[in-house]
Amino acid sequence: MTWYNLTPAEYAKGLRYNADRQDECARRKDDEGKPWSAHDAARSRRQARRLRAMAKLCDLSQEERAGKVDFRRLHDPTVPIEEEDRVVAEIEAL
């Protein structure tokens, strides 16, 4: 089944699973201790935070399908990091 046909609750479950995998990736990168690892770990943590914010929007949604949830452009990879961080902080404050 395609993600946008799932219920928001089902989609949120998948988003949280992926966020947990990103956290694991960040921990592995931290343990590597390579010069580039810190940047990669920070990127994974930012991704996990973004995915959890999207899951929270699913939890708050009254829509029947995940494709109708307003993700506030968090699904768009071209959104500047500063805007993404601002939107995620707003969602976390809900």
N, C-alpha and C positions, 0 to 999 in steps of 0.2 A: 504494500500500500504506500502511496506517495504521502510525504509528510504533511502536505496541506489538506489532505483528506482525513487526517487523524483528529481526534478530539484534542482540545488544548491540554487536557490532563495527560493523555498519552504522549503528546509531543514534549511536554515539560519533563516527563520521566526520561526520555531520550536525551534531552538537553542536559539534565543533571548528571546522567551517566557520562556524557562527553566532558562535562566540566570536571568530574572526578578524575577522568583519564588525563586531562590537562594538568591537574594538580599533581598527579603521579609523575608526569613528564617533567614538571618544574622541579620536583624533588630529585629526580634522577640527574637533571642538569646541574642542580646545586652540588650534588655529590661528585660530579665529574671534575669540577675544579679547573676546567679549561678556560682560557681567556674569553672565549665567545659564549661560554655556558651561562654566564650571568644574564646576558641579553636574551638568550633563548628562554631561560627560566622565567624572566620577567614577562616575556611575550606569552608564555603559556599561562601564567597567573592572570594576565589581563584577559586572555581568551576565556578562562574559566569564570572569571567575574562577569564577563559579558554574557556567557551562556546562562549563568544563574539568574541574571537580570531578565533575560528573555523568558526563562522558565517562570519567574515571578509574574511577568505579564500574562503568561498563559494561565496561571493560577487565578489571577484577578479578572480574567476575561469571561464574558457571558456568551461568547460566540460558540457556535456549534462545531466549527471546524478551525483548525490551527491556521489555515490559510487566510482567515479573516481577522486574525489577531493583529493589532497595530503594534509592531515591534519597534516603532520609533526609529527606523532606519538602522537598527542594530544588526540586521542581517546583511547590510550593504558594506562590502569590504572597502569601498572608496571613501567612507566617512572618515574625516580627520580624527586622529586619536584624541585630541582635546575635546571634540564634540562628543565622541563616544564615551569618554570618561565622565563628562557632565551628565549625559543622559543616564548612564549606569548609576551614578550617584543619586540622581532624582528618583530612579526606580527603587533603589535600595532604601531610600527614605520613606517610601510608601508604607 
